[in-house]
Amino acid sequence: MKVVFFEDVEGTALVGDVKVVKNGFARNFLLPRGVAGPVTPPNLQRANSLAEKEARRQARLDSEAEVQKERLDGYTVTFEARVGETGRLYGSVTSRDIAQKLQESTGIEVDSRVILLAEPIRELGSKSVTIRFTRNVSAEVNVTVDPDEDSKEIVEELRAREAEEALAAAEAEAAAAAAAAEAEAAAATEEAATETAESPAEASTDG
């Protein structure tokens, strides 16, 4: 069924769009709720009017969001957290924590729901996080998680252990590569010796 949309339907259409949708979707959801309607001249006129109004509203939101983007894009927020013996945080950093920290440090109020954090941060380090102010305006902030004072010794021990393990792995890899090269060289020498030993026999046979 072809319908014209009076509202945005995420993942389907924007207000003013004319699209063909499944009959069941139209009859059970779009038409009863007034989200869309049959493609008639009055409905098209209504949808176009709504689309123009929405475009003006979106432009205003984008303009306001651009001011926030200029201030926050590339901004770094830093958290200090307690770390366990495995290097993971005892707690986590959530989008709500990031929004609160941003407001404390910049004075900009950010809705935690527009901070696109797939899952809470549970490890040390830096991570780029997207803030989607509107559908057209986004900013990237850096979220850094450092160990707190009580955890610094644990982190130093973990990093030293990781460095030792990395060195041991590199040495083992180098030793394996050397052994493989030595075995390959020995095989080549043996093959050459075999060919040399077989050559006189072949010559006497030819004679």
TIDRENLUM-150572 format. One record per residue: chain; y, x, z of N, C-alpha, C in turn. Coordinates in pm, whole numbers, plus 32768, in hexadecimal, padded with zeros to 4 digits. Layout:
TIDRENLUM-150572
{atom A; {Y; X; Z}; {Y; X; Z}; {Y; X; Z}},
...
END
This chain:
TIDRENLUM-150572
{atom A; {7F89; 8055; 8000}; {8000; 8000; 8000}; {807D; 8059; 8000}},
{atom A; {80DE; 8034; 7FAE}; {815B; 807F; 7FA9}; {81BE; 8040; 800A}},
{atom A; {81F8; 8095; 8062}; {8257; 8062; 80C5}; {82D1; 80BE; 80CA}},
{atom A; {833C; 808A; 8103}; {83B3; 80DA; 811C}; {83C4; 80E5; 81B3}},
{atom A; {83E5; 815C; 81E3}; {83E9; 8176; 8273}; {8475; 815F; 82AC}},
{atom A; {8477; 8117; 831E}; {84F3; 80FF; 8367}; {8503; 8161; 83DB}},
{atom A; {849A; 81AA; 83FE}; {849C; 820D; 846A}; {844C; 8288; 843E}},
{atom A; {8463; 82F6; 8483}; {8411; 836E; 846E}; {8387; 8356; 84AA}},
{atom A; {8320; 837F; 8462}; {8298; 837F; 8498}; {8264; 840D; 8486}},
{atom A; {8258; 8453; 84F6}; {8236; 84E2; 84F1}; {81B6; 84F9; 84A1}},
{atom A; {81BF; 8558; 8444}; {814C; 857B; 83F3}; {8133; 851D; 837F}},
{atom A; {8184; 84B2; 8374}; {816F; 8450; 8309}; {81E8; 8440; 82AF}},
{atom A; {825A; 8420; 82EC}; {82D1; 8406; 829A}; {834F; 840A; 82F0}},
{atom A; {83C1; 8415; 82AC}; {8444; 840D; 82EC}; {8484; 8389; 82C6}},
{atom A; {84E5; 835E; 8315}; {852B; 82E2; 82F9}; {8564; 82E7; 826B}},
{atom A; {8551; 8279; 8221}; {8581; 8273; 8197}; {8519; 8298; 8130}},
{atom A; {84AB; 82D9; 815B}; {8443; 8301; 80FC}; {83F7; 8288; 80CA}},
{atom A; {83CF; 828D; 804B}; {8376; 8229; 8011}; {82F1; 826D; 7FF5}},
{atom A; {8286; 823B; 8032}; {8205; 827C; 8025}; {8195; 8216; 801A}},
{atom A; {8126; 8244; 7FDC}; {80AD; 81F3; 7FD9}; {8058; 821A; 8050}},
{atom A; {8033; 81B8; 80A2}; {7FE2; 81D1; 811A}; {7F66; 8178; 8113}},
{atom A; {7F07; 8194; 816B}; {7E8E; 8143; 8170}; {7EB0; 80B5; 819F}},
{atom A; {7E6C; 8054; 8163}; {7E88; 7FC7; 8183}; {7E7B; 7FAA; 8219}},
{atom A; {7E11; 7FDF; 8256}; {7DFB; 7FC6; 82E4}; {7E6A; 7FFF; 833A}},
{atom A; {7E9A; 8076; 8318}; {7F06; 80B7; 8363}; {7F85; 8063; 8358}},
{atom A; {7F9E; 802E; 82E1}; {8016; 7FDC; 82CC}; {800C; 7F59; 8319}},
{atom A; {7F9B; 7F13; 830A}; {7F8D; 7E8E; 8346}; {7F7F; 7E91; 83DE}},
{atom A; {7F3B; 7EFA; 8410}; {7F1F; 7EFF; 84A1}; {7F8A; 7F46; 84F2}},
{atom A; {7FD8; 7F9B; 84B3}; {8039; 7FEA; 8500}; {80C7; 7FE0; 84C9}},
{atom A; {80DA; 8007; 844B}; {8162; 8013; 8416}; {81AC; 7F8E; 840D}},
{atom A; {816D; 7F2B; 83CF}; {81B2; 7EAB; 83BA}; {81C5; 7E5D; 843B}},
{atom A; {815D; 7E4E; 8491}; {8171; 7E01; 850E}; {81DC; 7E3C; 8569}},
{atom A; {81E9; 7EC0; 8568}; {824A; 7F01; 85C1}; {82D4; 7F10; 8582}},
{atom A; {82E0; 7EE9; 8505}; {8362; 7EF4; 84C3}; {8387; 7F82; 84A0}},
{atom A; {8326; 7FDB; 849F}; {833F; 8067; 847D}; {8357; 8077; 83E8}},
{atom A; {8318; 8020; 8398}; {8327; 8024; 8307}; {831A; 7F95; 82D3}},
{atom A; {8339; 7F84; 8253}; {8330; 7EFF; 8219}; {8310; 7F07; 8185}},
{atom A; {82F1; 7E97; 8146}; {82D6; 7E96; 80B7}; {834E; 7ECA; 8068}},
{atom A; {8333; 7F00; 7FF3}; {839F; 7F38; 7FA1}; {83E4; 7EC7; 7F55}},
{atom A; {844D; 7E94; 7F92}; {849F; 7E2B; 7F54}; {852F; 7E5C; 7F53}},
{atom A; {8584; 7E25; 7EFC}; {8610; 7E51; 7EF9}; {8656; 7E4B; 7F81}},
{atom A; {8647; 7DDD; 7FCF}; {8689; 7DDB; 8053}; {8653; 7E49; 80B1}},
{atom A; {85CF; 7E5E; 80AE}; {8595; 7EC4; 8105}; {85C0; 7F50; 80DC}},
{atom A; {85C9; 7F67; 8059}; {85F8; 7FEA; 8029}; {8687; 8003; 8054}},
{atom A; {86DC; 7F9B; 804A}; {8767; 7FA8; 8073}; {8771; 7FC6; 8108}},
{atom A; {8721; 7F7E; 8157}; {8720; 7F94; 81E8}; {86F1; 8022; 8209}},
{atom A; {8686; 804E; 81C7}; {864F; 80D3; 81E2}; {86B2; 8140; 81BC}},
{atom A; {86F8; 812F; 814C}; {875B; 8193; 8121}; {87CE; 819D; 8185}},
{atom A; {87F7; 8128; 81B8}; {8862; 8126; 821B}; {8837; 816E; 829B}},
{atom A; {87BB; 8153; 82C6}; {8784; 8196; 833D}; {8775; 822B; 8327}},
{atom A; {874D; 8252; 82AC}; {873A; 82E0; 828C}; {87C0; 832A; 8292}},
{atom A; {882C; 82EA; 825F}; {88B0; 8329; 8263}; {88E0; 8339; 82F3}},
{atom A; {88C6; 82D3; 8343}; {88ED; 82D9; 83D1}; {88A0; 8348; 8419}},
{atom A; {881D; 8352; 83FB}; {87CA; 83B9; 8438}; {87F6; 8444; 840C}},
{atom A; {881D; 8451; 838D}; {884A; 84D4; 835A}; {88C8; 8502; 83A3}},
{atom A; {8923; 84A4; 83BE}; {899D; 84C7; 8408}; {897B; 84F0; 8497}},
{atom A; {891F; 84A3; 84D4}; {88F4; 84C4; 855E}; {88B1; 854D; 8562}},
{atom A; {885B; 8568; 8500}; {8813; 85E8; 84FB}; {8874; 865C; 84E7}},
{atom A; {88D9; 8647; 8492}; {893C; 86B0; 8479}; {8988; 86D0; 84F9}},
{atom A; {89A8; 8668; 8549}; {89EE; 867F; 85C7}; {8996; 86CC; 8629}},
{atom A; {8916; 86A5; 8632}; {88B9; 86EB; 868B}; {88A7; 877C; 8660}},
{atom A; {889B; 8792; 85DC}; {888A; 881B; 85A9}; {8903; 8871; 85CA}},
{atom A; {897A; 8835; 85BB}; {89F5; 887E; 85D8}; {89FB; 88A9; 866A}},
{atom A; {89D6; 884E; 86C4}; {89D4; 886F; 8753}; {8969; 88D8; 8770}},
{atom A; {88F7; 88CC; 872D}; {8888; 8929; 8744}; {88AA; 89B6; 8713}},
{atom A; {88F9; 89BE; 86A8}; {891E; 8A42; 8672}; {896B; 8A94; 86DA}},
{atom A; {89BC; 8A50; 872B}; {8A08; 8A95; 8794}; {89A8; 8AD1; 87FA}},
{atom A; {8942; 8A84; 8820}; {88DF; 8AB5; 887F}; {888B; 8B25; 8840}},
{atom A; {886A; 8B15; 87C1}; {881B; 8B7C; 877D}; {8864; 8C01; 877C}},
{atom A; {88E6; 8BFF; 875E}; {8933; 8C7B; 8759}; {8930; 8CC4; 87DE}},
{atom A; {892E; 8C7A; 884A}; {892F; 8CB8; 88D0}; {88A4; 8CE6; 88FC}},
{atom A; {883D; 8CA1; 88CC}; {87B7; 8CBC; 8902}; {875C; 8D0C; 88A3}},
{atom A; {8778; 8D0A; 8822}; {871E; 8D4E; 87C4}; {8716; 8DE3; 87E4}},
{atom A; {869E; 8E13; 8801}; {868B; 8EA0; 8824}; {86A0; 8EBE; 88B8}},
{atom A; {86C3; 8E5A; 8906}; {86DC; 8E6E; 8995}; {8658; 8E8D; 89DD}},
{atom A; {865F; 8EDF; 8A45}; {85E7; 8F04; 8A91}; {85F0; 8ECD; 8B20}},
{atom A; {8588; 8E88; 8B48}; {857E; 8E5C; 8BD4}; {850B; 8EA9; 8C14}},
{atom A; {8522; 8ED8; 8C8D}; {84BF; 8F2C; 8CD0}; {848F; 8EEB; 8D52}},
{atom A; {840C; 8EEF; 8D63}; {83CF; 8EBB; 8DDD}; {8385; 8F2D; 8E23}},
{atom A; {8382; 8F27; 8EA7}; {832E; 8F83; 8EF5}; {82BF; 8F30; 8F33}},
{atom A; {8244; 8F61; 8F26}; {81D3; 8F13; 8F55}; {816E; 8F6A; 8F9D}},
{atom A; {8122; 8F2D; 8FF6}; {80B9; 8F74; 903D}; {803F; 8F7F; 8FE2}},
{atom A; {8000; 8FF3; 8FE6}; {7F91; 900E; 8F8C}; {7F12; 9026; 8FDB}},
{atom A; {7EA2; 8FF2; 8FA7}; {7E21; 9006; 8FE8}; {7DE0; 9087; 8FBB}},
{atom A; {7D6A; 90A4; 8FF3}; {7D23; 9121; 8FD6}; {7CFD; 9130; 8F44}},
{atom A; {7CF1; 90BF; 8EFC}; {7CCA; 90C5; 8E6E}; {7D41; 90D0; 8E12}},
{atom A; {7DB9; 90CC; 8E4A}; {7E30; 90D6; 8DF7}; {7E6B; 9050; 8DD1}},
{atom A; {7E28; 8FE3; 8DF2}; {7E5D; 8F5E; 8DD4}; {7EB5; 8F2C; 8E48}},
{atom A; {7F11; 8ED4; 8E25}; {7F6D; 8EA1; 8E8A}; {7F24; 8E41; 8EE8}},
{atom A; {7F50; 8E3F; 8F65}; {7F1A; 8DDE; 8FC3}; {7F43; 8D51; 8F9A}},
{atom A; {7FBD; 8D44; 8F6A}; {7FED; 8CC3; 8F3A}; {7FFC; 8CC9; 8EA2}},
{atom A; {8063; 8C86; 8E6E}; {807E; 8C88; 8DDF}; {8110; 8C67; 8DC7}},
{atom A; {813F; 8C86; 8D4F}; {81C7; 8C64; 8D26}; {81BE; 8BF0; 8CC3}},
{atom A; {81FD; 8B80; 8CE5}; {81F6; 8B09; 8C91}; {8279; 8AF2; 8C47}},
{atom A; {8279; 8A93; 8BEC}; {82F4; 8A73; 8BA2}; {835F; 8A3F; 8C01}},
{atom A; {8335; 89FE; 8C6C}; {8396; 89CE; 8CCF}; {83D8; 8A45; 8D16}},
{atom A; {8387; 8AAC; 8D34}; {83BF; 8B25; 8D73}; {8425; 8B68; 8D16}},
{atom A; {8403; 8B6D; 8C96}; {845C; 8BAD; 8C34}; {84DF; 8B5F; 8C2B}},
{atom A; {84D6; 8ADA; 8C25}; {854F; 8A86; 8C1D}; {85A7; 8A9C; 8C98}},
{atom A; {856A; 8AA3; 8D0D}; {85B6; 8AB6; 8D89}; {85F9; 8B3F; 8D8B}},
{atom A; {85AF; 8BA6; 8D60}; {85E7; 8C2D; 8D5E}; {865B; 8C38; 8CFB}},
{atom A; {864D; 8BF7; 8C88}; {86B8; 8BF8; 8C24}; {8736; 8BB6; 8C5B}},
{atom A; {8724; 8B47; 8CA1}; {8799; 8B02; 8CD9}; {87DB; 8B57; 8D45}},
{atom A; {8789; 8B9B; 8D97}; {87C0; 8BEF; 8E01}; {880F; 8C64; 8DC8}},
{atom A; {87DB; 8CA0; 8D5C}; {8818; 8D1B; 8D28}; {8883; 8D04; 8CBF}},
{atom A; {887F; 8C91; 8C78}; {88E0; 8C79; 8C0C}; {8936; 8BFC; 8C23}},
{atom A; {8908; 8BA4; 8C7B}; {8950; 8B28; 8C8F}; {892F; 8ABE; 8C27}},
{atom A; {88D4; 8ADF; 8BCA}; {88AE; 8A80; 8B62}; {8834; 8A31; 8B90}},
{atom A; {8841; 89AD; 8B8D}; {87D1; 8958; 8BB6}; {8776; 8940; 8B3E}},
{atom A; {86F9; 8968; 8B4B}; {8698; 8957; 8ADF}; {8627; 88FD; 8B10}},
{atom A; {8608; 8897; 8AC3}; {8599; 883F; 8AE4}; {8516; 888D; 8AD3}},
{atom A; {84C5; 8892; 8B3C}; {8449; 88E0; 8B36}; {83EC; 88AF; 8AC7}},
{atom A; {83FC; 8831; 8A9C}; {83A4; 87FA; 8A35}; {83BF; 8836; 89AA}},
{atom A; {8434; 8874; 8998}; {8452; 88B0; 8914}; {8430; 8945; 8913}},
{atom A; {83FE; 8977; 8984}; {83D0; 8A03; 8989}; {833D; 8A04; 895D}},
{atom A; {8323; 8A41; 88EB}; {829E; 8A38; 88AD}; {8243; 8AA6; 88E5}},
{atom A; {820F; 8A8B; 895A}; {81B2; 8AE7; 899B}; {8129; 8AA4; 899C}},
{atom A; {80CC; 8ADA; 894B}; {804A; 8A9A; 893B}; {7FFE; 8A91; 89BF}},
{atom A; {8008; 8AFA; 8A10}; {7FC7; 8AFB; 8A93}; {8016; 8B55; 8AF0}},
{atom A; {800D; 8B3F; 8B73}; {8058; 8B91; 8BD3}; {8036; 8C25; 8BC3}},
{atom A; {8099; 8C7A; 8BDD}; {8087; 8D0B; 8BD3}; {8047; 8D3C; 8C54}},
{atom A; {7FD7; 8D84; 8C46}; {7F8D; 8DB0; 8CBC}; {7F77; 8E48; 8CBE}},
{atom A; {7FBF; 8E8F; 8C66}; {7FAF; 8F20; 8C60}; {8037; 8F63; 8C5B}},
{atom A; {8039; 8FE2; 8C82}; {80B4; 9030; 8C7B}; {80D6; 904D; 8BE9}},
{atom A; {8155; 906F; 8BD3}; {817F; 9095; 8B4C}; {81ED; 903B; 8B18}},
{atom A; {820C; 904C; 8A98}; {8276; 8FFE; 8A57}; {823C; 8FA2; 89ED}},
{atom A; {827B; 8F30; 89DF}; {824A; 8ECC; 897F}; {82C2; 8E84; 8944}},
{atom A; {82BE; 8E70; 88C0}; {8328; 8E25; 887D}; {8306; 8D90; 8884}},
{atom A; {8366; 8D41; 88B0}; {834F; 8CB1; 88C1}; {83BB; 8C65; 8873}},
{atom A; {838E; 8BFF; 8829}; {83EA; 8BAE; 87D8}; {8421; 8B38; 8828}},
{atom A; {84A4; 8B24; 881C}; {84E4; 8AAD; 8853}; {8510; 8A5A; 87DB}},
{atom A; {84D7; 89E4; 87CC}; {84F8; 898E; 875B}; {855B; 8924; 8788}},
{atom A; {85DD; 8943; 8777}; {8646; 88E8; 87A6}; {8643; 8865; 8756}},
{atom A; {8639; 8871; 86D2}; {862D; 87FC; 867B}; {85C7; 881F; 860F}},
{atom A; {85AC; 87C1; 85B7}; {854A; 87DE; 854D}; {857C; 884D; 84EF}},
{atom A; {8602; 8863; 84EE}; {863B; 88C6; 8492}; {866C; 8946; 84D5}},
{atom A; {8677; 8945; 8559}; {86B2; 89B8; 85A0}; {8655; 89EA; 860E}},
{atom A; {862F; 8A69; 8604}; {85D8; 8AA7; 8668}; {860F; 8B30; 868F}},
{atom A; {85EA; 8B5E; 8704}; {860F; 8BE3; 8734}; {8593; 8C27; 876B}},
{atom A; {8596; 8CAB; 8767}; {8528; 8CFA; 87A0}; {855C; 8D44; 881B}},
{atom A; {851A; 8D31; 888C}; {853D; 8D7D; 8904}; {84C7; 8DD6; 892B}},
{atom A; {84E6; 8E44; 896C}; {847D; 8E9F; 899A}; {8463; 8E86; 8A2E}},
{atom A; {83E7; 8E70; 8A4E}; {83C0; 8E59; 8AD9}; {8370; 8ED3; 8B08}},
{atom A; {83A6; 8F19; 8B6A}; {8366; 8F92; 8B9E}; {8336; 8F79; 8C2C}},
{atom A; {82B9; 8F9D; 8C45}; {8280; 8F8E; 8CCB}; {825F; 9019; 8D01}},
{atom A; {82A2; 903F; 8D6D}; {828C; 90C2; 8DAE}; {8246; 90AD; 8E33}},
{atom A; {8201; 9114; 8E64}; {81C2; 9107; 8EE8}; {822B; 910A; 8F56}},
{atom A; {8212; 90C0; 8FC0}; {826F; 90C6; 9030}; {8257; 9148; 907E}},
{atom A; {82A8; 915F; 90E2}; {82A4; 91DF; 912B}; {821A; 91F9; 9167}},
{atom A; {81DA; 9190; 919C}; {8158; 91A1; 91DD}; {80E8; 91BC; 917A}},
{atom A; {8101; 919E; 90FA}; {8096; 91AB; 9095}; {80A1; 9229; 9041}},
{atom A; {810D; 9274; 9050}; {8124; 92E7; 8FF8}; {80B5; 9350; 9005}},
{atom A; {8087; 9367; 9080}; {801D; 93CB; 9095}; {7F9C; 939F; 904F}},
{atom A; {7F7C; 931E; 9059}; {7F04; 92EA; 9017}; {7F0F; 92FD; 8F80}},
{atom A; {7F84; 92DF; 8F49}; {7F99; 92EA; 8EB8}; {7F8E; 937B; 8E8B}},
{atom A; {7FC6; 93D7; 8EDA}; {7FBD; 9466; 8EB7}; {7F2A; 9493; 8EB4}},
{atom A; {7EDC; 9466; 8F15}; {7E4E; 948A; 8F19}; {7E04; 944F; 8EA0}},
{atom A; {7E23; 93D3; 8E7F}; {7DE3; 9393; 8E0B}; {7E05; 93DD; 8D8A}},
{atom A; {7E84; 9403; 8D7B}; {7EAE; 9447; 8D00}; {7E70; 94D1; 8CF7}},
{atom A; {7E64; 9514; 8D6B}; {7E23; 9598; 8D6B}; {7D90; 958A; 8D44}},
{atom A; {7D4F; 9523; 8D78}; {7CC3; 950B; 8D58}; {7CB2; 94EA; 8CC3}},
{atom A; {7D0E; 9498; 8C8E}; {7D09; 9475; 8C00}; {7D1D; 94F1; 8BA9}},
{atom A; {7D78; 954A; 8BD4}; {7D90; 95C4; 8B87}; {7D14; 961D; 8B86}},
{atom A; {7CD1; 9627; 8BFB}; {7C57; 9678; 8C04}; {7BE9; 963D; 8BAA}},
{atom A; {7BDD; 95B9; 8BAE}; {7B77; 9577; 8B5B}; {7B94; 9589; 8AC7}},
{atom A; {7C14; 9582; 8AA2}; {7C3A; 9594; 8A16}; {7C1D; 9623; 89E9}},
{atom A; {7C3A; 9684; 8A42}; {7C1E; 9710; 8A21}; {7B89; 9728; 8A12}},
{atom A; {7B3A; 96EF; 8A6E}; {7AA9; 96FF; 8A68}; {7A71; 96C0; 89E8}},
{atom A; {7AA7; 964E; 89C3}; {7A79; 960A; 8949}; {7A9B; 965C; 88CE}},
{atom A; {7B14; 9698; 88CE}; {7B3E; 96EB; 885D}; {7AE6; 9767; 8852}},
{atom A; {7AC6; 97A5; 88C6}; {7A71; 981C; 88C6}; {79E4; 97F9; 8896}},
{atom A; {79B0; 9786; 88C2}; {792B; 975A; 8897}; {7929; 9740; 8801}},
{atom A; {7993; 9704; 87CF}; {799C; 96E7; 873F}; {79A1; 976A; 86EF}},
{atom A; {79F0; 97CB; 8722}; {79FA; 984B; 86DD}; {7974; 9894; 86DE}},
{atom A; {792D; 988E; 8750}; {78A9; 98CF; 875B}; {7845; 988E; 86FB}},
{atom A; {7849; 980A; 86F2}; {77EF; 97C2; 8697}; {780D; 97E7; 8607}},
{atom A; {788E; 97EF; 85E6}; {78B5; 9814; 855D}; {7887; 98A2; 853D}},
{atom A; {7895; 98FF; 859E}; {786A; 998A; 8589}; {77D3; 9991; 8577}},
{atom A; {7789; 9944; 85CA}; {76F7; 9943; 85BF}; {76CB; 990C; 8538}},
{atom A; {7711; 98A2; 850A}; {76EF; 9868; 8488}; {770A; 98CA; 8418}},
{atom A; {777C; 9912; 8421}; {779E; 9975; 83BB}; {7739; 99E7; 83BA}},
{atom A; {770C; 9A12; 8432}; {76AA; 9A7E; 843E}; {7623; 9A53; 8402}},
{atom A; {75FD; 99D5; 8420}; {757F; 99A2; 83EA}; {7585; 9997; 8352}},
{atom A; {75F9; 996E; 831F}; {760A; 9962; 828E}; {7604; 99EB; 824C}},
{atom A; {7641; 9A4F; 828B}; {763F; 9AD7; 8256}; {75B0; 9B0F; 8257}},
{atom A; {7566; 9AF4; 82C3}; {74DC; 9B24; 82CD}; {7485; 9AE3; 8262}},
{atom A; {749B; 9A62; 824B}; {744D; 9A1C; 81E5}; {746A; 9A54; 815B}},
{atom A; {74EA; 9A73; 8142}; {7510; 9AAB; 80C0}; {74D1; 9B34; 80AD}},
{atom A; {74CE; 9B87; 8117}; {7491; 9C0C; 810F}; {73FC; 9C02; 80F3}},
{atom A; {73BB; 9BA4; 8139}; {732B; 9B91; 8126}; {730B; 9B62; 8098}},
{atom A; {7361; 9B0A; 8066}; {734C; 9AD8; 7FDE}; {735C; 9B48; 7F77}},
{atom A; {73BF; 9B9E; 7F8C}; {73D6; 9C0F; 7F31}; {7361; 9C70; 7F35}},
{atom A; {732B; 9C87; 7FAE}; {72B9; 9CE3; 7FBD}; {723E; 9CAC; 7F76}},
{atom A; {722A; 9C2A; 7F81}; {71B7; 9BE9; 7F40}; {71C1; 9BF5; 7EA9}},
{atom A; {7239; 9BDF; 7E74}; {724D; 9BE9; 7DE3}; {7234; 9C78; 7DB3}},
{atom A; {7260; 9CDA; 7E04}; {724B; 9D66; 7DDE}; {71B7; 9D8A; 7DDD}},
{atom A; {716E; 9D56; 7E3F}; {70DE; 9D74; 7E4B}; {7090; 9D35; 7DD6}},
{atom A; {70BD; 9CC2; 7DA5}; {7074; 9C7D; 7D3C}; {7092; 9CB6; 7CB2}},
{atom A; {7100; 9CFF; 7CA1}; {7129; 9D2E; 7C1D}; {70C4; 9D8D; 7BDB}},
{atom A; {708A; 9DF6; 7C1D}; {702B; 9E53; 7BDB}; {6FAD; 9E09; 7BAA}},
{atom A; {6F7E; 9DAC; 7BF8}; {6F08; 9D60; 7BD1}; {6F20; 9D15; 7B50}},
{atom A; {6F96; 9CDB; 7B46}; {6FB7; 9C92; 7ACE}; {6FC1; 9CEE; 7A56}},
{atom A; {6FF8; 9D6A; 7A6E}; {7006; 9DCB; 7A01}; {6F7E; 9DF7; 79CE}},
{atom A; {6F1A; 9E12; 7A27}; {6E94; 9E3F; 79FB}; {6E4B; 9DD0; 79B4}},
{atom A; {6E62; 9D57; 79D8}; {6E22; 9CE6; 7995}; {6E55; 9CDC; 7904}},
{atom A; {6ED8; 9CF4; 78F5}; {6F13; 9CEB; 786F}; {6EDA; 9D57; 7815}},
{atom A; {6EB7; 9DCF; 7850}; {6E85; 9E3E; 7800}; {6DFA; 9E22; 77D2}},
END
